[in-house]
Amino acid sequence: MEVFMKRIILFLFSIAVLTLCSCTSEKKTEDENTVLKIGAVRDFKQSKEGSTLVFDTLLKVTPDYRPLPNIITEWERNDTATEYTITMRTDVRFSDGTPLTAQTVKWDIEYVAPIMWCGFSYLLKEVSVVDTAHLKITLTAPYYFLPHDLALVTAIKENGIDSAMNITDFTGTGAYILKEYNEGQSAYLVKNQSYWDKSIAYTIENVEWTVISDDTTRDLALSSGQIDVLGISEHYLSIQYPSVDDLIKVKKMSFIAEPAEAFTSLMSIGFNWKEGFCSDRELRRALEYGINRRVLVDTLFFGIPQVCGHQFNPAFIDGPQNEKPYYYDFELSKKILKEAGYSDTDNDGFIEKDGKKVILKFLISSKEDYQRDLAVFVKSELKKLGIDCEIISVAGELMKEHFKTGNYNLAIQHPWYEPIIGAVTYFGFDDKYTEYGLSYAVNKESKDAALALIESKTEEDIKMHAGALWKEQYEQCVTIPLCTSSRVAIFNPRFEGFQFNGNVYLIDLSNVKLRK
């Protein structure tokens, strides 16, 4: 009876949301087809992705993470990468006609960059205005990736952010203007007819942003035509793999995926390498070869992501270019365990070491269906190796408590991401437990490499220090990489031109149009 009632409640909720979607704004153009309806997980004003419709970034970045001109047109660094001189456009205006000045860009570099977790913010000594078109940035230590970071920084009006680091003034320089906003429900935007970049011909006149937090309701809204696109409003894969398969193959929706060769993050399992069973490197090494990634991807994720045995993308200059990927080899995994002293002495089907039965606690989020399915699959793989597994499914504060106290052996936790120089400032300098998992500084060599990496002056330095970091990460088997976590966008076939950007937060509508 309880399950039946839950289904009824979900059905009624779905109908209510779809009704809300159909109650469109009064501020419509005569041509309904010029409205692009985005289904989003988060409220518009709380979405870094949504803000990029209203605010331009200071620079742009390619899918393989090379900086490109935008508001900032030129940049030069000194030999030690501690000083940068930047040149900016002087013809950019906010949508209310206010000019974007060098003083405003200075303020953005100082105060907007921290919101985007830009690594240079920790090293920022001074930003000085040279003249109306030039600024000088001085750092306390070398930082080669500053131009890449500036591709995340948006041009916001001075004092347009409050003390809680929330945007308060949504008057931007971007391609769209925010006209209506209903907190937690929707937003309505119109094209900025005075947009400064005339090289881009935006054809989408109006954008509706509808908040639908429930996965099932969001999928239903797309398949029924109440919204036009899913997956562009989040910087991560926000559509469940079964839904991707159903919407594309059954509902005949169109889709795009991030370029296969330019993935910037992975789905991986993190070890509690500091204590417990997984503090044994040989056990960790055995598990690297003991999980069949191909079967995992094909059966659970419908073959959509790429199988990956690398801890990060080796195509990037800061990637593991000198390391070999892990792969599935059941016999090798068994051999490693045997040589490390693991055996089934009581013939109960599970191995022990030093008289202790190996039972691994696998911590997952109860809010993510894919994590449950993944954990069940991994448990079955571990059983083949004679390893027992207890799945701990929690969420919210309880999950944070498990992470902070180290009460787990395996967990789905935050993976490495591009640029690695930003990731190491987040979890590469220590061996502490955080509310998001154990940091990755597995030994002194790894920590020293991370510290040297952030002070790299050239690409050669980056390759060298990143190589030293990855050597330790691979030898110590700190994470189990499984597959890429590339984003997918699914949309109504009447549209075309969607694309992903090197900046994962950027919603790029520059080529979107109605299909002819």
Order of alpha helices (4+ residues) and beta strands (2+ residues): alpha-beta-alpha-beta-beta-beta-beta-alpha-beta-beta-alpha-beta-beta-beta-alpha-beta-alpha-beta-beta-alpha-alpha-alpha-beta-beta-beta-alpha-beta-alpha-beta-alpha-beta-beta-alpha-alpha-beta-beta-beta-beta
